[in-house]
Amino acid sequence: MSDHPSEPSGLKCGVLWASGISAVLMVLGYYFVASERTTLGSAIFIAVPFVAGLTIGLLVNNIKHIALSGLGGCVFAMSFLIVMGMEGIFCALMAAPLAMAAMIVAGLLVHVAKIIFKKDEFNSGKHLTILLLLSPLLVAAVDKAEEPRRASPARVTISDSIRIAATADRVWEALGRFDSMDGAKPFLLRTGALPVPRRCTLEGEGKGSVRTCYFDKGTIMQEVTAWQKPSRMEFEITGDTLPGNQWLTFSKAGYELTEEAGEIRVTRHTTIESRLWPRWYWEPIERLGVRSEHDFVLQSLSQKLRLAKRD
């Protein structure tokens, strides 16, 4: 009789078993690594899924099963985190590709090791026990190595612009009191993955006045720090209640108006502070999200002025 446990018989049983075990490991890893953190790094997005993937490789003996188990484990884990309110839909969806890739790569590495060392001589039960005992050390080592880079938030400034056929004074007035935003929504806003801006109000005029922007899922409070009518206004973000603000916050924002070929070029810029690592993965996603919000606001502004001109 073989001294190592046999793989669960059948594709369905094997994949469900490996998916379930890996999902439990990912949820536990998230709870112990990220639940009290103000930053999230490679330990939770790469190291924990990598350990889960090593487990998958030990439990199944087929490349197709490894890929399906990685997909299943990721879906189960992310769904649990969303349902329990531990993570938002957008954050979970954006993290899923990186986590799933780490799981599948790890599973394939174990698969290759089984081939090299001969599957019949590869005691999966023993190696699984060793893996579970050593996995906290692996995750902790990755977390510690990245810690210096996470000492302060990463700051990113994104700018986008649009040309509008209107006078600078009319554009300025529309920006200050943006009573409704009805432009075409980019994909991420249509799907509900990102909060949708609804309107902005301005209390007073000039430096020190207060501007509040209302979204479908929260608000952003701003203080005017620069007021050069009708060419430039700057805001410092004094607070927000948007989902995910423990990981990513808006720091500054503003508009610049310049005359160009008889039209007004409106440039919107936003500075964010991110507590998500690795940056090579998260920064492009953050830029995409902010640019989607910029596109919606600028298109709404253009539509508002175009309709007002007809009236």
N, C-alpha and C positions, 0 to 999 in steps of 0.2 A: 504494500500500500504506500502511495506517495506521502511524504511527510509535509507537503505544502498544500494549502487549501486550493481546491479547484475553482476556476472562474465560474460564476453563476451561468447556468445553461441558458442559451438563447440570447439573441440580440436585445430583446425587450427587457428581460430580467437583468442582464449584465449592465446595460446602459443606465437603467433606472437606479440600480444599486450604486454604481459609481457616481452618477449624477447627484444622488441624494447625499452620499457621504461627503463629496466635494463641496456641495452647497452648505452643509452643516459646518464644515471647516471654514468656509469663507465668512459665514455669518458670525461664527465665534471669533474669528480673526478680526473682523470689523469691530465687534463689540469690545474686545480687549485692547485693540490698537487705536481705534478712532473715536470711541464714544465720548471721551473727555478731552479730545484734542481741539485746538484752534487751527491746526494745519493738518493736511492729509498729504502723504507722500508715497514714495515707491514701496514702502513696507506694505501698505494696504492695497495699492493698485497693482503691484507686480509680485512682491514676495509671498503674500498670503495666497493669491491665486496660483503661484508657482508650486507651492507646497500642496495645494489641492490637486494640481495637475499631476504631481508625482504620485499622489495617492491613486488617481485614475489609472496611471500607467501600471501600477502594481495590481490593480483589480481586474483589468481587462487586457486581452492579448491580441487586439486587432486595431489597426490604424483607424478604420472607419468607426469602430466603437469608441476609440479615444476622442475623436473629433465630436461625435454625437454626445458623449458624456461631458465633454468640456462645454458644449453649447447648453446642454440640459442643466448642468451644475450652475452655470452663470445665470441662466434664466430663473431657476429656482431661487438662488440667493438674492438677485436683484429684486425679484417680485416680493420676496419676504421683507426686504428692507423698505420697499415702497409702501406696502400694505401696513407695516408697523409704524410708519411715519418716521423711520430712522434716516431716510434719504428722499429727496425729491425725484420726480420722474426724469427731468432733464439730466440731472447729475448722474443718476443711475444709468440712463441710456448712453451717456457720453463715456462713462467709465467702463461699460461692458466690453467694447472691442479690445481694450488694452488688457483687461482681466482675462478675457477668453483666450486671447493670444498667448498670454503667459501660461495658462492652464494647458493648452494644447501642446505648446513647445515642451513643457515639462513632461507631459505624458509621452510624447514621442521620444524624448531622451531616455526614459525608462524602457520604452519599447526596444530601442536600439541596444540598450544595455542587456536586455533579456536575450536578444539575438546573439550578441557577442559572447555572453557568459552561458549560453544555452538555457533555454526556458526550463527544461526539466531539472536543472540544477539550481534554479533561481527560487529561493524560498521566499515567496511573496509575503507570507505572514510574518516572518522574522524581520524582513526589511520594512514592512509597514509599521511594525512596533518601533523600530529604530527611528524611522522617519517622524512619527508622531512625538517621540521623545526629544528629537533634535530640532523640530520645526520652530519652537519658540526662540531658540538661539539664532537660527537663520534669519527670522523676521526681525529680531532685536538688532542683529548686526547690520542689516540693511538700513533700519531706522536710524541707528547711531551714526552710520557713515554719512547719511544725508542731513543730519541735524544742523550742522553749521549753515547750510544753504537756506534752511527754513527759519533762521533766526529772525528775519524780518520779511514782511510780505513783498511779493514781486509786484512792481508798479509797471503798468502798461498803458500807453496813451494811444487811442485810436481816433482817426479823423476821417470824415467823409463830407462830401459837398454836393450841392445841386444848384443849377442856375434857374432863376425864377424871373419871369417878366413882370416886374412890379417895382415900385420905388422903394428906396431903402427905408423911408419912414413907415410905409405900409407894412413891410416885412418886419420891422422892429416892433411895431404895435402888435402884430399877430403873434410874435414870439413871446412877448411879455405875458399876454393873457390868451393862452391856447385853450379855448373853451371846449373844443372837441377834436378828436383825431380819428379820421375816417378814411385814411388812405388804404391802398391795397396792402394786405399783410404778407410779408415774406413767409416762406414755408415754416420756419421754426415758431413763428407767432400764430400761424393758422392752426398748427397741430396742438397748441397749448403747451409746448415744451418750454416756452419763455413767457414771462409776464408781459401783458400787452398794455402800453401806455394809453390812457383814456383822455386826460386833460391836465392842464397845468394852470395854477392860479398865482397871481403876484400881488402881494400886500405892500402897497407903497411903490415908490420909484427911487432909483439911485442905489448907491452903495449902502449895504446894510439891510436892504429890504429882504423880505422872505418870499421865496417861491416854493410852492408845493406841487409835486407831480403825482397824480393818482393813476395807479395801474389796476388791472383786474384782480391782482393778487397782492396788493400792498401799496405803500406810498414811499416817496423819496422827498425829504425835506432839504431845502437848499437856502444858503445865504448868499446874496449878491456881493461879490468881492471886487468887481470891476464893472463900471457903467459908463461907456463912452458912446452916447447916442449920436447917430444911429449906426455905429460900426462894430461895436464889441461889447459883449456882456459875458461875465465869468461868474461861476457859482462854486461855492465849496459845499460839499455834501455834509450836512449836520446830523443826518440820521436816515435810516430806511428800514422798512419792514418787509422787504421782498424775501421770497424763499431763497434759502442757500446763502444768506448774508453772513453766516459764520465762516464761510469759505471764500466768498468773493463779495467785495463791497465796492460801491462807486465812491471815488474820492473827490474828483473835480469834474466840472463840465462847463461848456460855454459855446457861444456862437460868435462867428466873425462874418461881417457883411462887407463885400467889396464889389465895386462896379466893374462890369466886364461886358464889353460889346453891347451896351445899352440895356443890359440885364443886371440882376444882383446875384452874385454867387454867395450862397449861404454855406458856411463851413461849420459843421458841428464836431466838436471834439469831446471825448470822455476819457478820464483817467480812472482806471480800476486798480484795486489792490487785491491780489490773489494769494491764497494760502494753499494752493494745490500744486503738487509736484508729481512727476517730473515735468519741468517746464516745456521740454521739447514736445510733449504730448498735449498739455493743457492750453498753452498759449494760443495755438491756432484755433482751438475750439472757442476760447474766450473771445478772440477777435471776431470770429464768425457770429457769435451771439450778439456782441455789441453792434457790429455792422448791420445786423438784421434790425435791431432797434433803431439805429440811425436811419436806415432806409425807410422804415415805416414813418418815423417822425417827419423826415424831410418831405416825403411824398404827401403826407397829410397837410403839411404847411403849404406846399405847392397847390394842392387841390383847394384848400381853404381860400387862398388868394385868388385863384382862378375863378371860383364860384362868386366871390365877392365882387370881382371885376365885372362879371356879367350882370349882377344886380345893379 
